[in-house]
């Protein structure tokens, strides 16, 4: 069995910090579901995880499309399922 932990909550509630803690504890990875972090260059105001943390813990679905590009839920879902497959 491959556990999947989902963390959700309001902005600035500590989700990123908790996700990093849990990923370290369980030797896991993080799949971002943030609607802004998916875009390259939108770092201000999104609390995007640092490049240092991204090197230490595998992160998926951060900086995958350019602002202004069409990016649908179906595209996100495919990438998320692909990431889950890689992690497992």
mmCIF file as gemmi writes it, N, C-alpha and C atoms, coordinates in Angstrom:
data_model
loop_
_atom_site.group_PDB
_atom_site.id
_atom_site.type_symbol
_atom_site.label_atom_id
_atom_site.label_alt_id
_atom_site.label_comp_id
_atom_site.label_asym_id
_atom_site.label_entity_id
_atom_site.label_seq_id
_atom_site.pdbx_PDB_ins_code
_atom_site.Cartn_x
_atom_site.Cartn_y
_atom_site.Cartn_z
_atom_site.occupancy
_atom_site.B_iso_or_equiv
_atom_site.pdbx_formal_charge
_atom_site.auth_seq_id
_atom_site.auth_asym_id
_atom_site.pdbx_PDB_model_num
ATOM 1 N N . UNK Axp A 1 ? 0.841 -1.18 0 1 0 ? 1 A 1
ATOM 2 C CA . UNK Axp A 1 ? 0 0 0 1 0 ? 1 A 1
ATOM 3 C C . UNK Axp A 1 ? 0.886 1.242 0 1 0 ? 1 A 1
ATOM 4 N N . UNK Axp A 2 ? 0.532 2.207 -0.798 1 0 ? 2 A 1
ATOM 5 C CA . UNK Axp A 2 ? 1.278 3.461 -0.881 1 0 ? 2 A 1
ATOM 6 C C . UNK Axp A 2 ? 0.417 4.587 -0.315 1 0 ? 2 A 1
ATOM 7 N N . UNK Axp A 3 ? 0.776 5.073 0.882 1 0 ? 3 A 1
ATOM 8 C CA . UNK Axp A 3 ? -0.045 6.133 1.482 1 0 ? 3 A 1
ATOM 9 C C . UNK Axp A 3 ? 0.085 7.449 0.727 1 0 ? 3 A 1
ATOM 10 N N . UNK Axp A 4 ? -1.002 8.176 0.723 1 0 ? 4 A 1
ATOM 11 C CA . UNK Axp A 4 ? -1.05 9.493 0.11 1 0 ? 4 A 1
ATOM 12 C C . UNK Axp A 4 ? -1.628 10.436 1.152 1 0 ? 4 A 1
ATOM 13 N N . UNK Axp A 5 ? -0.866 11.448 1.52 1 0 ? 5 A 1
ATOM 14 C CA . UNK Axp A 5 ? -1.312 12.427 2.502 1 0 ? 5 A 1
ATOM 15 C C . UNK Axp A 5 ? -1.698 13.692 1.757 1 0 ? 5 A 1
ATOM 16 N N . UNK Axp A 6 ? -2.873 14.208 2.055 1 0 ? 6 A 1
ATOM 17 C CA . UNK Axp A 6 ? -3.341 15.452 1.452 1 0 ? 6 A 1
ATOM 18 C C . UNK Axp A 6 ? -3.386 16.525 2.526 1 0 ? 6 A 1
ATOM 19 N N . UNK Axp A 7 ? -2.785 17.658 2.218 1 0 ? 7 A 1
ATOM 20 C CA . UNK Axp A 7 ? -2.771 18.786 3.145 1 0 ? 7 A 1
ATOM 21 C C . UNK Axp A 7 ? -3.524 19.927 2.477 1 0 ? 7 A 1
ATOM 22 N N . UNK Axp A 8 ? -4.525 20.434 3.153 1 0 ? 8 A 1
ATOM 23 C CA . UNK Axp A 8 ? -5.251 21.562 2.605 1 0 ? 8 A 1
ATOM 24 C C . UNK Axp A 8 ? -5.613 22.517 3.729 1 0 ? 8 A 1
ATOM 25 N N . UNK Axp A 9 ? -5.831 23.751 3.346 1 0 ? 9 A 1
ATOM 26 C CA . UNK Axp A 9 ? -6.182 24.767 4.321 1 0 ? 9 A 1
ATOM 27 C C . UNK Axp A 9 ? -6.079 26.143 3.709 1 0 ? 9 A 1
ATOM 28 N N . UNK Axp A 10 ? -6.403 27.149 4.494 1 0 ? 10 A 1
ATOM 29 C CA . UNK Axp A 10 ? -6.382 28.516 3.982 1 0 ? 10 A 1
ATOM 30 C C . UNK Axp A 10 ? -4.961 29.015 3.728 1 0 ? 10 A 1
ATOM 31 N N . UNK Axp A 11 ? -4.866 30.076 2.969 1 0 ? 11 A 1
ATOM 32 C CA . UNK Axp A 11 ? -3.584 30.717 2.687 1 0 ? 11 A 1
ATOM 33 C C . UNK Axp A 11 ? -2.89 31.082 3.988 1 0 ? 11 A 1
ATOM 34 N N . UNK Axp A 12 ? -1.581 30.891 4.006 1 0 ? 12 A 1
ATOM 35 C CA . UNK Axp A 12 ? -0.715 31.255 5.138 1 0 ? 12 A 1
ATOM 36 C C . UNK Axp A 12 ? -1.036 30.468 6.406 1 0 ? 12 A 1
ATOM 37 N N . UNK Axp A 13 ? -1.478 29.214 6.246 1 0 ? 13 A 1
ATOM 38 C CA . UNK Axp A 13 ? -1.779 28.394 7.417 1 0 ? 13 A 1
ATOM 39 C C . UNK Axp A 13 ? -0.673 27.394 7.747 1 0 ? 13 A 1
ATOM 40 N N . UNK Axp A 14 ? 0.423 27.392 6.96 1 0 ? 14 A 1
ATOM 41 C CA . UNK Axp A 14 ? 1.551 26.515 7.246 1 0 ? 14 A 1
ATOM 42 C C . UNK Axp A 14 ? 1.565 25.212 6.476 1 0 ? 14 A 1
ATOM 43 N N . UNK Axp A 15 ? 0.825 25.14 5.383 1 0 ? 15 A 1
ATOM 44 C CA . UNK Axp A 15 ? 0.76 23.906 4.595 1 0 ? 15 A 1
ATOM 45 C C . UNK Axp A 15 ? 2.127 23.515 4.035 1 0 ? 15 A 1
ATOM 46 N N . UNK Axp A 16 ? 2.862 24.475 3.52 1 0 ? 16 A 1
ATOM 47 C CA . UNK Axp A 16 ? 4.17 24.168 2.92 1 0 ? 16 A 1
ATOM 48 C C . UNK Axp A 16 ? 5.133 23.638 3.975 1 0 ? 16 A 1
ATOM 49 N N . UNK Axp A 17 ? 5.188 24.297 5.115 1 0 ? 17 A 1
ATOM 50 C CA . UNK Axp A 17 ? 6.075 23.854 6.191 1 0 ? 17 A 1
ATOM 51 C C . UNK Axp A 17 ? 5.719 22.439 6.631 1 0 ? 17 A 1
ATOM 52 N N . UNK Axp A 18 ? 4.442 22.164 6.795 1 0 ? 18 A 1
ATOM 53 C CA . UNK Axp A 18 ? 3.993 20.828 7.192 1 0 ? 18 A 1
ATOM 54 C C . UNK Axp A 18 ? 4.328 19.801 6.121 1 0 ? 18 A 1
ATOM 55 N N . UNK Axp A 19 ? 4.13 20.156 4.856 1 0 ? 19 A 1
ATOM 56 C CA . UNK Axp A 19 ? 4.405 19.201 3.774 1 0 ? 19 A 1
ATOM 57 C C . UNK Axp A 19 ? 5.889 18.84 3.726 1 0 ? 19 A 1
ATOM 58 N N . UNK Axp A 20 ? 6.751 19.807 3.943 1 0 ? 20 A 1
ATOM 59 C CA . UNK Axp A 20 ? 8.19 19.541 3.94 1 0 ? 20 A 1
ATOM 60 C C . UNK Axp A 20 ? 8.561 18.65 5.125 1 0 ? 20 A 1
ATOM 61 N N . UNK Axp A 21 ? 8.005 18.941 6.295 1 0 ? 21 A 1
ATOM 62 C CA . UNK Axp A 21 ? 8.254 18.119 7.48 1 0 ? 21 A 1
ATOM 63 C C . UNK Axp A 21 ? 7.843 16.666 7.218 1 0 ? 21 A 1
ATOM 64 N N . UNK Axp A 22 ? 6.64 16.464 6.697 1 0 ? 22 A 1
ATOM 65 C CA . UNK Axp A 22 ? 6.142 15.111 6.454 1 0 ? 22 A 1
ATOM 66 C C . UNK Axp A 22 ? 6.931 14.391 5.356 1 0 ? 22 A 1
ATOM 67 N N . UNK Axp A 23 ? 7.295 15.115 4.305 1 0 ? 23 A 1
ATOM 68 C CA . UNK Axp A 23 ? 8.076 14.502 3.224 1 0 ? 23 A 1
ATOM 69 C C . UNK Axp A 23 ? 9.431 14.016 3.747 1 0 ? 23 A 1
ATOM 70 N N . UNK Axp A 24 ? 10.04 14.79 4.63 1 0 ? 24 A 1
ATOM 71 C CA . UNK Axp A 24 ? 11.309 14.365 5.237 1 0 ? 24 A 1
ATOM 72 C C . UNK Axp A 24 ? 11.087 13.153 6.146 1 0 ? 24 A 1
ATOM 73 N N . UNK Axp A 25 ? 10.054 13.204 6.957 1 0 ? 25 A 1
ATOM 74 C CA . UNK Axp A 25 ? 9.768 12.127 7.917 1 0 ? 25 A 1
ATOM 75 C C . UNK Axp A 25 ? 9.485 10.805 7.215 1 0 ? 25 A 1
ATOM 76 N N . UNK Axp A 26 ? 8.737 10.846 6.117 1 0 ? 26 A 1
ATOM 77 C CA . UNK Axp A 26 ? 8.318 9.623 5.441 1 0 ? 26 A 1
ATOM 78 C C . UNK Axp A 26 ? 9.063 9.356 4.135 1 0 ? 26 A 1
ATOM 79 N N . UNK Axp A 27 ? 10.146 10.121 3.891 1 0 ? 27 A 1
ATOM 80 C CA . UNK Axp A 27 ? 10.917 9.967 2.66 1 0 ? 27 A 1
ATOM 81 C C . UNK Axp A 27 ? 9.991 10.074 1.444 1 0 ? 27 A 1
ATOM 82 N N . UNK Axp A 28 ? 9.201 11.13 1.443 1 0 ? 28 A 1
ATOM 83 C CA . UNK Axp A 28 ? 8.2 11.3 0.405 1 0 ? 28 A 1
ATOM 84 C C . UNK Axp A 28 ? 8.522 12.397 -0.577 1 0 ? 28 A 1
ATOM 85 N N . UNK Axp A 29 ? 7.517 12.783 -1.309 1 0 ? 29 A 1
ATOM 86 C CA . UNK Axp A 29 ? 7.614 13.836 -2.314 1 0 ? 29 A 1
ATOM 87 C C . UNK Axp A 29 ? 6.375 14.716 -2.179 1 0 ? 29 A 1
ATOM 88 N N . UNK Axp A 30 ? 6.41 15.856 -2.844 1 0 ? 30 A 1
ATOM 89 C CA . UNK Axp A 30 ? 5.313 16.819 -2.754 1 0 ? 30 A 1
ATOM 90 C C . UNK Axp A 30 ? 4.78 17.11 -4.149 1 0 ? 30 A 1
ATOM 91 N N . UNK Axp A 31 ? 3.465 17.029 -4.279 1 0 ? 31 A 1
ATOM 92 C CA . UNK Axp A 31 ? 2.796 17.41 -5.518 1 0 ? 31 A 1
ATOM 93 C C . UNK Axp A 31 ? 1.981 18.653 -5.193 1 0 ? 31 A 1
ATOM 94 N N . UNK Axp A 32 ? 2.358 19.757 -5.775 1 0 ? 32 A 1
ATOM 95 C CA . UNK Axp A 32 ? 1.667 21.009 -5.496 1 0 ? 32 A 1
ATOM 96 C C . UNK Axp A 32 ? 0.333 21.063 -6.22 1 0 ? 32 A 1
ATOM 97 N N . UNK Axp A 33 ? -0.673 21.56 -5.509 1 0 ? 33 A 1
ATOM 98 C CA . UNK Axp A 33 ? -1.983 21.791 -6.111 1 0 ? 33 A 1
ATOM 99 C C . UNK Axp A 33 ? -2.32 23.278 -6.074 1 0 ? 33 A 1
ATOM 100 N N . UNK Axp A 34 ? -1.314 24.099 -5.873 1 0 ? 34 A 1
ATOM 101 C CA . UNK Axp A 34 ? -1.527 25.54 -5.791 1 0 ? 34 A 1
ATOM 102 C C . UNK Axp A 34 ? -1.766 26.109 -7.185 1 0 ? 34 A 1
ATOM 103 N N . UNK Axp A 35 ? -2.836 26.851 -7.326 1 0 ? 35 A 1
ATOM 104 C CA . UNK Axp A 35 ? -3.22 27.363 -8.639 1 0 ? 35 A 1
ATOM 105 C C . UNK Axp A 35 ? -2.279 28.427 -9.176 1 0 ? 35 A 1
ATOM 106 N N . UNK Axp A 36 ? -1.401 28.972 -8.354 1 0 ? 36 A 1
ATOM 107 C CA . UNK Axp A 36 ? -0.443 29.993 -8.809 1 0 ? 36 A 1
ATOM 108 C C . UNK Axp A 36 ? 0.959 29.422 -8.969 1 0 ? 36 A 1
ATOM 109 N N . UNK Axp A 37 ? 1.317 28.465 -8.118 1 0 ? 37 A 1
ATOM 110 C CA . UNK Axp A 37 ? 2.673 27.921 -8.154 1 0 ? 37 A 1
ATOM 111 C C . UNK Axp A 37 ? 2.945 27.108 -9.409 1 0 ? 37 A 1
ATOM 112 N N . UNK Axp A 38 ? 1.898 26.727 -10.102 1 0 ? 38 A 1
ATOM 113 C CA . UNK Axp A 38 ? 2.059 25.994 -11.35 1 0 ? 38 A 1
ATOM 114 C C . UNK Axp A 38 ? 2.706 26.882 -12.426 1 0 ? 38 A 1
ATOM 115 N N . UNK Axp A 39 ? 2.599 28.201 -12.26 1 0 ? 39 A 1
ATOM 116 C CA . UNK Axp A 39 ? 3.121 29.145 -13.255 1 0 ? 39 A 1
ATOM 117 C C . UNK Axp A 39 ? 4.544 29.587 -12.945 1 0 ? 39 A 1
ATOM 118 N N . UNK Axp A 40 ? 5.381 29.563 -13.965 1 0 ? 40 A 1
ATOM 119 C CA . UNK Axp A 40 ? 6.76 30.054 -13.85 1 0 ? 40 A 1
ATOM 120 C C . UNK Axp A 40 ? 6.747 31.556 -13.582 1 0 ? 40 A 1
ATOM 121 N N . UNK Axp A 41 ? 7.615 31.999 -12.702 1 0 ? 41 A 1
ATOM 122 C CA . UNK Axp A 41 ? 7.801 33.422 -12.481 1 0 ? 41 A 1
ATOM 123 C C . UNK Axp A 41 ? 6.827 34.064 -11.515 1 0 ? 41 A 1
ATOM 124 N N . UNK Axp A 42 ? 5.784 33.358 -11.106 1 0 ? 42 A 1
ATOM 125 C CA . UNK Axp A 42 ? 4.841 33.929 -10.146 1 0 ? 42 A 1
ATOM 126 C C . UNK Axp A 42 ? 5.267 33.547 -8.733 1 0 ? 42 A 1
ATOM 127 N N . UNK Axp A 43 ? 6.434 34.03 -8.337 1 0 ? 43 A 1
ATOM 128 C CA . UNK Axp A 43 ? 7.005 33.642 -7.051 1 0 ? 43 A 1
ATOM 129 C C . UNK Axp A 43 ? 6.558 34.561 -5.914 1 0 ? 43 A 1
ATOM 130 N N . UNK Axp A 44 ? 6.347 35.826 -6.213 1 0 ? 44 A 1
ATOM 131 C CA . UNK Axp A 44 ? 5.943 36.776 -5.19 1 0 ? 44 A 1
ATOM 132 C C . UNK Axp A 44 ? 4.463 36.576 -4.876 1 0 ? 44 A 1
ATOM 133 N N . UNK Axp A 45 ? 4.147 36.489 -3.615 1 0 ? 45 A 1
ATOM 134 C CA . UNK Axp A 45 ? 2.761 36.345 -3.2 1 0 ? 45 A 1
ATOM 135 C C . UNK Axp A 45 ? 2.24 34.923 -3.197 1 0 ? 45 A 1
ATOM 136 N N . UNK Axp A 46 ? 3.067 33.948 -3.586 1 0 ? 46 A 1
ATOM 137 C CA . UNK Axp A 46 ? 2.61 32.564 -3.598 1 0 ? 46 A 1
ATOM 138 C C . UNK Axp A 46 ? 3.316 31.708 -2.557 1 0 ? 46 A 1
ATOM 139 N N . UNK Axp A 47 ? 4.307 32.263 -1.877 1 0 ? 47 A 1
ATOM 140 C CA . UNK Axp A 47 ? 5.107 31.481 -0.926 1 0 ? 47 A 1
ATOM 141 C C . UNK Axp A 47 ? 5.631 30.211 -1.582 1 0 ? 47 A 1
ATOM 142 N N . UNK Axp A 48 ? 6.084 30.364 -2.815 1 0 ? 48 A 1
ATOM 143 C CA . UNK Axp A 48 ? 6.609 29.212 -3.549 1 0 ? 48 A 1
ATOM 144 C C . UNK Axp A 48 ? 7.798 28.635 -2.791 1 0 ? 48 A 1
ATOM 145 N N . UNK Axp A 49 ? 7.827 27.326 -2.706 1 0 ? 49 A 1
ATOM 146 C CA . UNK Axp A 49 ? 8.888 26.637 -1.981 1 0 ? 49 A 1
ATOM 147 C C . UNK Axp A 49 ? 10.243 26.994 -2.595 1 0 ? 49 A 1
ATOM 148 N N . UNK Axp A 50 ? 11.255 27.117 -1.748 1 0 ? 50 A 1
ATOM 149 C CA . UNK Axp A 50 ? 12.577 27.551 -2.208 1 0 ? 50 A 1
ATOM 150 C C . UNK Axp A 50 ? 13.217 26.496 -3.105 1 0 ? 50 A 1
ATOM 151 N N . UNK Axp A 51 ? 14.124 26.947 -3.953 1 0 ? 51 A 1
ATOM 152 C CA . UNK Axp A 51 ? 14.87 26.022 -4.824 1 0 ? 51 A 1
ATOM 153 C C . UNK Axp A 51 ? 15.667 25.047 -3.972 1 0 ? 51 A 1
ATOM 154 N N . UNK Axp A 52 ? 16.151 25.507 -2.82 1 0 ? 52 A 1
ATOM 155 C CA . UNK Axp A 52 ? 16.908 24.647 -1.904 1 0 ? 52 A 1
ATOM 156 C C . UNK Axp A 52 ? 16.032 23.491 -1.415 1 0 ? 52 A 1
ATOM 157 N N . UNK Axp A 53 ? 14.807 23.8 -0.978 1 0 ? 53 A 1
ATOM 158 C CA . UNK Axp A 53 ? 13.887 22.751 -0.541 1 0 ? 53 A 1
ATOM 159 C C . UNK Axp A 53 ? 13.498 21.84 -1.697 1 0 ? 53 A 1
ATOM 160 N N . UNK Axp A 54 ? 13.37 22.403 -2.888 1 0 ? 54 A 1
ATOM 161 C CA . UNK Axp A 54 ? 13.024 21.586 -4.052 1 0 ? 54 A 1
ATOM 162 C C . UNK Axp A 54 ? 14.139 20.612 -4.398 1 0 ? 54 A 1
ATOM 163 N N . UNK Axp A 55 ? 15.379 20.974 -4.104 1 0 ? 55 A 1
ATOM 164 C CA . UNK Axp A 55 ? 16.497 20.055 -4.352 1 0 ? 55 A 1
ATOM 165 C C . UNK Axp A 55 ? 16.527 18.938 -3.313 1 0 ? 55 A 1
ATOM 166 N N . UNK Axp A 56 ? 16.121 19.256 -2.082 1 0 ? 56 A 1
ATOM 167 C CA . UNK Axp A 56 ? 16.164 18.28 -0.994 1 0 ? 56 A 1
ATOM 168 C C . UNK Axp A 56 ? 15.008 17.281 -1.065 1 0 ? 56 A 1
ATOM 169 N N . UNK Axp A 57 ? 13.85 17.754 -1.473 1 0 ? 57 A 1
ATOM 170 C CA . UNK Axp A 57 ? 12.64 16.925 -1.537 1 0 ? 57 A 1
ATOM 171 C C . UNK Axp A 57 ? 12.061 17.047 -2.941 1 0 ? 57 A 1
ATOM 172 N N . UNK Axp A 58 ? 11.761 15.927 -3.59 1 0 ? 58 A 1
ATOM 173 C CA . UNK Axp A 58 ? 11.156 16.029 -4.922 1 0 ? 58 A 1
ATOM 174 C C . UNK Axp A 58 ? 9.818 16.779 -4.874 1 0 ? 58 A 1
ATOM 175 N N . UNK Axp A 59 ? 9.697 17.76 -5.734 1 0 ? 59 A 1
ATOM 176 C CA . UNK Axp A 59 ? 8.464 18.543 -5.865 1 0 ? 59 A 1
ATOM 177 C C . UNK Axp A 59 ? 7.967 18.421 -7.303 1 0 ? 59 A 1
ATOM 178 N N . UNK Axp A 60 ? 6.665 18.329 -7.44 1 0 ? 60 A 1
ATOM 179 C CA . UNK Axp A 60 ? 6.043 18.203 -8.748 1 0 ? 60 A 1
ATOM 180 C C . UNK Axp A 60 ? 4.988 19.296 -8.919 1 0 ? 60 A 1
ATOM 181 N N . UNK Axp A 61 ? 4.786 19.692 -10.157 1 0 ? 61 A 1
ATOM 182 C CA . UNK Axp A 61 ? 3.77 20.655 -10.574 1 0 ? 61 A 1
ATOM 183 C C . UNK Axp A 61 ? 4.018 22.058 -10.033 1 0 ? 61 A 1
ATOM 184 N N . UNK Axp A 62 ? 5.277 22.422 -9.966 1 0 ? 62 A 1
ATOM 185 C CA . UNK Axp A 62 ? 5.684 23.792 -9.667 1 0 ? 62 A 1
ATOM 186 C C . UNK Axp A 62 ? 6.442 24.287 -10.901 1 0 ? 62 A 1
ATOM 187 N N . UNK Axp A 63 ? 6.1 25.482 -11.368 1 0 ? 63 A 1
ATOM 188 C CA . UNK Axp A 63 ? 6.772 26.082 -12.531 1 0 ? 63 A 1
ATOM 189 C C . UNK Axp A 63 ? 6.643 25.225 -13.79 1 0 ? 63 A 1
ATOM 190 N N . UNK Axp A 64 ? 5.437 24.784 -14.106 1 0 ? 64 A 1
ATOM 191 C CA . UNK Axp A 64 ? 5.273 23.927 -15.284 1 0 ? 64 A 1
ATOM 192 C C . UNK Axp A 64 ? 4.749 24.643 -16.52 1 0 ? 64 A 1
ATOM 193 N N . UNK Axp A 65 ? 4.108 25.799 -16.358 1 0 ? 65 A 1
ATOM 194 C CA . UNK Axp A 65 ? 3.615 26.545 -17.517 1 0 ? 65 A 1
ATOM 195 C C . UNK Axp A 65 ? 3.933 28.028 -17.369 1 0 ? 65 A 1
ATOM 196 N N . UNK Axp A 66 ? 3.981 28.706 -18.495 1 0 ? 66 A 1
ATOM 197 C CA . UNK Axp A 66 ? 4.217 30.146 -18.483 1 0 ? 66 A 1
ATOM 198 C C . UNK Axp A 66 ? 2.907 30.894 -18.257 1 0 ? 66 A 1
ATOM 199 N N . UNK Axp A 67 ? 2.976 32.036 -17.568 1 0 ? 67 A 1
ATOM 200 C CA . UNK Axp A 67 ? 1.76 32.838 -17.405 1 0 ? 67 A 1
ATOM 201 C C . UNK Axp A 67 ? 1.173 33.167 -18.781 1 0 ? 67 A 1
ATOM 202 N N . UNK Axp A 68 ? -0.12 33.133 -18.875 1 0 ? 68 A 1
ATOM 203 C CA . UNK Axp A 68 ? -0.788 33.411 -20.141 1 0 ? 68 A 1
ATOM 204 C C . UNK Axp A 68 ? -1.066 32.17 -20.962 1 0 ? 68 A 1
ATOM 205 N N . UNK Axp A 69 ? -0.381 31.062 -20.663 1 0 ? 69 A 1
ATOM 206 C CA . UNK Axp A 69 ? -0.656 29.811 -21.363 1 0 ? 69 A 1
ATOM 207 C C . UNK Axp A 69 ? -1.941 29.198 -20.832 1 0 ? 69 A 1
ATOM 208 N N . UNK Axp A 70 ? -2.682 28.583 -21.717 1 0 ? 70 A 1
ATOM 209 C CA . UNK Axp A 70 ? -3.871 27.85 -21.299 1 0 ? 70 A 1
ATOM 210 C C . UNK Axp A 70 ? -3.422 26.605 -20.54 1 0 ? 70 A 1
ATOM 211 N N . UNK Axp A 71 ? -3.978 26.409 -19.363 1 0 ? 71 A 1
ATOM 212 C CA . UNK Axp A 71 ? -3.643 25.236 -18.546 1 0 ? 71 A 1
ATOM 213 C C . UNK Axp A 71 ? -4.927 24.779 -17.865 1 0 ? 71 A 1
ATOM 214 N N . UNK Axp A 72 ? -5.417 23.633 -18.266 1 0 ? 72 A 1
ATOM 215 C CA . UNK Axp A 72 ? -6.722 23.168 -17.823 1 0 ? 72 A 1
ATOM 216 C C . UNK Axp A 72 ? -6.61 22.177 -16.665 1 0 ? 72 A 1
ATOM 217 N N . UNK Axp A 73 ? -7.734 21.946 -16.04 1 0 ? 73 A 1
ATOM 218 C CA . UNK Axp A 73 ? -7.801 20.938 -14.989 1 0 ? 73 A 1
ATOM 219 C C . UNK Axp A 73 ? -7.417 19.569 -15.542 1 0 ? 73 A 1
ATOM 220 N N . UNK Axp A 74 ? -7.83 19.262 -16.746 1 0 ? 74 A 1
ATOM 221 C CA . UNK Axp A 74 ? -7.484 17.972 -17.35 1 0 ? 74 A 1
ATOM 222 C C . UNK Axp A 74 ? -5.971 17.837 -17.515 1 0 ? 74 A 1
ATOM 223 N N . UNK Axp A 75 ? -5.302 18.916 -17.915 1 0 ? 75 A 1
ATOM 224 C CA . UNK Axp A 75 ? -3.839 18.882 -18.046 1 0 ? 75 A 1
ATOM 225 C C . UNK Axp A 75 ? -3.197 18.695 -16.676 1 0 ? 75 A 1
ATOM 226 N N . UNK Axp A 76 ? -3.698 19.438 -15.683 1 0 ? 76 A 1
ATOM 227 C CA . UNK Axp A 76 ? -3.166 19.299 -14.332 1 0 ? 76 A 1
ATOM 228 C C . UNK Axp A 76 ? -3.356 17.865 -13.837 1 0 ? 76 A 1
ATOM 229 N N . UNK Axp A 77 ? -4.541 17.326 -14.034 1 0 ? 77 A 1
ATOM 230 C CA . UNK Axp A 77 ? -4.838 15.988 -13.558 1 0 ? 77 A 1
ATOM 231 C C . UNK Axp A 77 ? -3.893 14.952 -14.178 1 0 ? 77 A 1
ATOM 232 N N . UNK Axp A 78 ? -3.649 15.059 -15.476 1 0 ? 78 A 1
ATOM 233 C CA . UNK Axp A 78 ? -2.725 14.122 -16.126 1 0 ? 78 A 1
ATOM 234 C C . UNK Axp A 78 ? -1.337 14.218 -15.505 1 0 ? 78 A 1
ATOM 235 N N . UNK Axp A 79 ? -0.845 15.449 -15.328 1 0 ? 79 A 1
ATOM 236 C CA . UNK Axp A 79 ? 0.481 15.627 -14.73 1 0 ? 79 A 1
ATOM 237 C C . UNK Axp A 79 ? 0.518 15.117 -13.285 1 0 ? 79 A 1
ATOM 238 N N . UNK Axp A 80 ? -0.557 15.329 -12.549 1 0 ? 80 A 1
ATOM 239 C CA . UNK Axp A 80 ? -0.609 14.846 -11.162 1 0 ? 80 A 1
ATOM 240 C C . UNK Axp A 80 ? -0.575 13.323 -11.115 1 0 ? 80 A 1
ATOM 241 N N . UNK Axp A 81 ? -1.37 12.668 -11.955 1 0 ? 81 A 1
ATOM 242 C CA . UNK Axp A 81 ? -1.36 11.207 -11.975 1 0 ? 81 A 1
ATOM 243 C C . UNK Axp A 81 ? 0.002 10.676 -12.436 1 0 ? 81 A 1
ATOM 244 N N . UNK Axp A 82 ? 0.632 11.337 -13.398 1 0 ? 82 A 1
ATOM 245 C CA . UNK Axp A 82 ? 1.983 10.947 -13.831 1 0 ? 82 A 1
ATOM 246 C C . UNK Axp A 82 ? 2.958 11.071 -12.668 1 0 ? 82 A 1
ATOM 247 N N . UNK Axp A 83 ? 2.86 12.161 -11.913 1 0 ? 83 A 1
ATOM 248 C CA . UNK Axp A 83 ? 3.754 12.365 -10.765 1 0 ? 83 A 1
ATOM 249 C C . UNK Axp A 83 ? 3.537 11.296 -9.709 1 0 ? 83 A 1
ATOM 250 N N . UNK Axp A 84 ? 2.294 10.975 -9.428 1 0 ? 84 A 1
ATOM 251 C CA . UNK Axp A 84 ? 2.001 9.913 -8.451 1 0 ? 84 A 1
ATOM 252 C C . UNK Axp A 84 ? 2.615 8.605 -8.901 1 0 ? 84 A 1
ATOM 253 N N . UNK Axp A 85 ? 2.505 8.303 -10.17 1 0 ? 85 A 1
ATOM 254 C CA . UNK Axp A 85 ? 3.116 7.075 -10.711 1 0 ? 85 A 1
ATOM 255 C C . UNK Axp A 85 ? 4.624 7.06 -10.542 1 0 ? 85 A 1
ATOM 256 N N . UNK Axp A 86 ? 5.282 8.19 -10.788 1 0 ? 86 A 1
ATOM 257 C CA . UNK Axp A 86 ? 6.739 8.266 -10.615 1 0 ? 86 A 1
ATOM 258 C C . UNK Axp A 86 ? 7.124 8.092 -9.152 1 0 ? 86 A 1
ATOM 259 N N . UNK Axp A 87 ? 6.358 8.694 -8.273 1 0 ? 87 A 1
ATOM 260 C CA . UNK Axp A 87 ? 6.676 8.625 -6.841 1 0 ? 87 A 1
ATOM 261 C C . UNK Axp A 87 ? 6.516 7.193 -6.335 1 0 ? 87 A 1
ATOM 262 N N . UNK Axp A 88 ? 5.445 6.543 -6.736 1 0 ? 88 A 1
ATOM 263 C CA . UNK Axp A 88 ? 5.198 5.161 -6.287 1 0 ? 88 A 1
ATOM 264 C C . UNK Axp A 88 ? 6.259 4.241 -6.864 1 0 ? 88 A 1
